[in-house]
Amino acid sequence: MSIKPYSLRLPILICLFCLNLSLFSQIQIVSPYSRFGIGDLSDNNNAYNLTMGQLGIGLRSPYHVNFTNPASYGAFDSLSLVFDGGLTGEFVSLTSDYQSVSRNYASLGYLLFGMPINRWWKTSLGLLPFSDVGYSVANYEEYPNSGTVVRLYTGSGGISRLYWGNAFTIRKKLSFGANISYLFGSMDREARVLFPDSVYAMNFKEVYYVTMKDLYFNFGAQYRAKIKNDIFLNLGAVYSPSINMAAKTDIFAATFQLNSSGVESPRDTLAFTEGYKGKIVIPTMIGGGFSFDRTDKWVIGVDYKWQNWEKFRAFDLSDSLVNSWQVNVGGEITPNIDNYNNYLARVHYRLGFNYGQTYLHLRGQNLNEYAITFGFGLPLRGMKTMLNVGGVYGVRGTTANQLIRESYFKIVVGFSIYERWFVKRKYF
């Protein structure tokens, strides 16, 4: 008995999903600013959205999964399955008044599915990062009595998001949606104080290992109106209520000495707490956006979102956080999708820009961030499946007041697979 190729598609995609789930814990980043809050937020790393300035609130597409606004799932074709998956790599340059260093990393980016339940109900399932932690910072100070004092801060980990989303078309022009996400992960943070000039001085370290998990909800709405001919206006809004995410932490503090080979020799345990339970507050987020599009020709749009990070708490303690906001502008143009004699005319060209205030307020400075994005959707011959490639150049922070300016170039490569799976076969 032969096995038809399409009968293997679902098992293969499920295996890819499970592989992605196991590898998400290996994600690493390089950002000293991920030391604060819940780390470096991963709002939208989907290649389609990312290369258009992270546009998404007012964006609709039957060929891509736009999890930024769950109401957009209503655009899926009633007979097709959509799959988005991709990888990301990043080259980071960190600059201060004293030195510059460069780092790079690569990781799995996202894995997203979208499909119809019926004509008015569409669903989506996906796995992607929610936040990432990865830093190693050293601070050297000189004191007359004790000599050099070195303070080392290191951290790793992050939060992943496994979501199930649904969109319902109430009327032909109006749809509502919701994502139910399971947030899970861990963050390992360590601070050390070393006295390299003294043989007898006791070095000190303090370690926090935090694990967290809980449900997280975000809601969306979209309205699509025809302006003229095949030009449409899309209005969108999103809302995520505040949650108190369940968390627990292990705390360990101790003194130690270093031998000539740099190996630790433990001395006294100053504190040890295992499984201390608490809450991490993820605050309310709201946003709105709009886009104009001409079917299979072009799309352009603007988003704005705001989040109340002043309400952030971790185990009843606040951090150096302020309310964040971001403006996203972007678009896509396809010269002639039906011109099979000219491949470049069928390529989707994307460009975008975003600017905003991050949730960090350090040494009297609000840390702003901007990024320029670009990308291409490269269609495969005879198919609506495409290879998405793109880049992002961005800058976060400043060198003022002894802070660090973080410049980065991110590369994203992904596939958008669009196939008809739900066609009823007819036999004559």
Helices and strands as residue ranges (DSSP letters): G 5-8, H 9-23, G 24-26, G 32-35, E 40-41, H 47-50, G 70-75, E 80-95, E 100-116, E 121-143, E 147-169, E 174-194, E 203-228, E 231-240, E 243-258, E 264-282, E 285-294, E 298-307, G 309-311, E 324-333, H 343-346, E 348-362, E 365-379, E 386-397, G 400-402, E 405-420
